Amino acid sequence: MKINELKPGDCVTQQLDNSTVAFEVVAIRQIGRRFLVTFRSALGIASASYQGDAYISLAH
């Protein structure tokens, strides 16, 4: 899914050290042509900045 299509509550996954970690989108905010996405997981809360046309894997 494109970053600019994410909504709070969407879940994404990432491979970390041979395990899959699920992240819930807490907030998404457009800043110019980039998007600041705040995620929550078992590891805590963190934010990342992405290009609007970047892709991210949704949890199934």
One Martini backbone bead per residue (centre of mass of N, CA, C, O) as a GRO file, in nm:
protein
   60
    1MET     BB    1   0.100   0.034   0.018
    2LYS     BB    2   0.062   0.355   0.020
    3ILE     BB    3   0.138   0.595   0.238
    4ASN     BB    4  -0.099   0.803   0.149
    5GLU     BB    5  -0.323   0.557   0.238
    6LEU     BB    6  -0.297   0.564   0.521
    7LYS     BB    7  -0.443   0.473   0.845
    8PRO     BB    8  -0.556   0.468   1.132
    9GLY     BB    9  -0.514   0.112   1.228
   10ASP     BB   10  -0.317   0.017   1.054
   11CYS     BB   11  -0.121  -0.273   0.957
   12VAL     BB   12   0.225  -0.350   0.976
   13THR     BB   13   0.529  -0.506   0.855
   14GLN     BB   14   0.851  -0.640   0.990
   15GLN     BB   15   1.174  -0.754   0.956
   16LEU     BB   16   1.336  -0.877   1.267
   17ASP     BB   17   1.545  -1.099   1.345
   18ASN     BB   18   1.361  -1.347   1.223
   19SER     BB   19   1.107  -1.155   1.272
   20THR     BB   20   0.776  -1.044   1.302
   21VAL     BB   21   0.660  -0.707   1.312
   22ALA     BB   22   0.391  -0.526   1.439
   23PHE     BB   23   0.232  -0.223   1.318
   24GLU     BB   24   0.055   0.059   1.425
   25VAL     BB   25  -0.125   0.318   1.311
   26VAL     BB   26  -0.166   0.630   1.475
   27ALA     BB   27  -0.034   0.845   1.264
   28ILE     BB   28  -0.083   1.094   0.993
   29ARG     BB   29   0.134   1.343   0.824
   30GLN     BB   30   0.164   1.610   0.620
   31ILE     BB   31   0.495   1.728   0.486
   32GLY     BB   32   0.454   1.832   0.216
   33ARG     BB   33   0.581   1.551   0.033
   34ARG     BB   34   0.564   1.423   0.310
   35PHE     BB   35   0.530   1.156   0.565
   36LEU     BB   36   0.427   1.127   0.902
   37VAL     BB   37   0.466   0.824   1.087
   38THR     BB   38   0.298   0.666   1.355
   39PHE     BB   39   0.399   0.395   1.564
   40ARG     BB   40   0.286   0.079   1.716
   41SER     BB   41   0.440  -0.155   1.947
   42ALA     BB   42   0.605  -0.372   2.153
   43LEU     BB   43   0.857  -0.155   2.132
   44GLY     BB   44   0.667   0.097   2.078
   45ILE     BB   45   0.710   0.439   1.982
   46ALA     BB   46   0.727   0.567   1.637
   47SER     BB   47   0.880   0.760   1.373
   48ALA     BB   48   0.837   0.828   1.013
   49SER     BB   49   0.967   0.926   0.695
   50TYR     BB   50   0.790   0.967   0.376
   51GLN     BB   51   0.711   0.919   0.075
   52GLY     BB   52   0.402   0.916  -0.076
   53ASP     BB   53   0.501   0.677  -0.301
   54ALA     BB   54   0.555   0.477  -0.101
   55TYR     BB   55   0.592   0.145   0.019
   56ILE     BB   56   0.394  -0.088   0.228
   57SER     BB   57   0.337  -0.357   0.439
   58LEU     BB   58   0.066  -0.533   0.511
   59ALA     BB   59  -0.115  -0.699   0.719
   60HIS     BB   60  -0.292  -1.026   0.718
   0.00000   0.00000   0.00000
